[in-house]
Amino acid sequence: MCTASFVSDAPARPLRRLMRAGTVLAAAAPLAVGAAGQSWASTPILRWTTGAPTPVTTLTLPMAVDSAPDASGIYFAFYTTLESGTRPYAGFQPKPVDANGNHVLQAIFSSFSADATTADDHCTYGADGGAGVSCAVRFVYTPGTMYSLVLKRAAVSGATQLMSGDVVETATGTPVAHIGSFSLPSASGRFKSADQGFIEPYLSAGCGQRVTVTYGKPVGTEAGVDHTGGLPTATDPSSGSCLSTSSTATGRGQQVTVTGNASAAAVGRTA
């Protein structure tokens, strides 16, 4: 069983699926968000649903990293849309091993809303070079083990609501790591029951990597009732990406292999 193991060096900041490169000035926090790399406009697209008939207060989004280089470069992200239309996102990034040689994942939970505020020391102000809040944590993981992003509208107090993100071991529900939390206007509302996501080479190194992950079935929880959706799907854009995907449904979930093409990235790169 994996237990939380926090890595002290500052994690690299994720990028949205936009043609942009830049940096953020990070606050002095234990897991401050740091320098960013290159990103390409076209990436493989993820589609997922909880099957819930209404918006939900909690989203549980499972994924296992089956095999990956112990290096930064690729981001497996879920968009989540709130009732107001604002779109927080969350996901996982493989990272270099820690000082003890353990495999490491970085979990992300971020908002691009200019109204987002935070008092969480896992979070910093700024998202992708603009307004918002970015939260991140690194933890030791076991390849092939399913971990879930648990995203909640955790509390509503007057004009604000608290959004929280955590990682749990999917099979047991054992807490693994706290990603972070931020506040939004209470009118932002709950999570919509279905959305998309992306698989992004947020560093140019990602275009030379091969990673296999397995997506589990998303769960939406509202009024104490769990709604479980089907397996997510991943499709490639018609052009412009240095990544290609192949996928198959297995007994564990939807297994997706991402294969980079560094030469294609060199042709399509935009500063």
Sequence and secondary structure as in RCSB ss.txt:
>XXXX:A:sequence
MCTASFVSDAPARPLRRLMRAGTVLAAAAPLAVGAAGQSWASTPILRWTTGAPTPVTTLTLPMAVDSAPDASGIY
FAFYTTLESGTRPYAGFQPKPVDANGNHVLQAIFSSFSADATTADDHCTYGADGGAGVSCAVRFVYTPGTMYSLV
LKRAAVSGATQLMSGDVVETATGTPVAHIGSFSLPSASGRFKSADQGFIEPYLSAGCGQRVTVTYGKPVGTEAGV
DHTGGLPTATDPSSGSCLSTSSTATGRGQQVTVTGNASAAAVGRTA
>XXXX:A:secstr
        S       SSS        S TT         S   EEEEE   SS BSEEEEEEEEEE  SSS  E
EEEE  BTTS   EEEEEEE   TT   EEEEEEEE  TT B   TTEEEEETTEEEEEEEEEEE  TT EEEEE
EEEEEEETTEEEEEEEEEETTT  EEEEEEEEEEEGGG  B SEEEEEEE  SGGGGG EEEEEE   EEEETTE
EEE    EEE  SSS SEEEEEEE SSSEEEEEEE HHHHHHH   
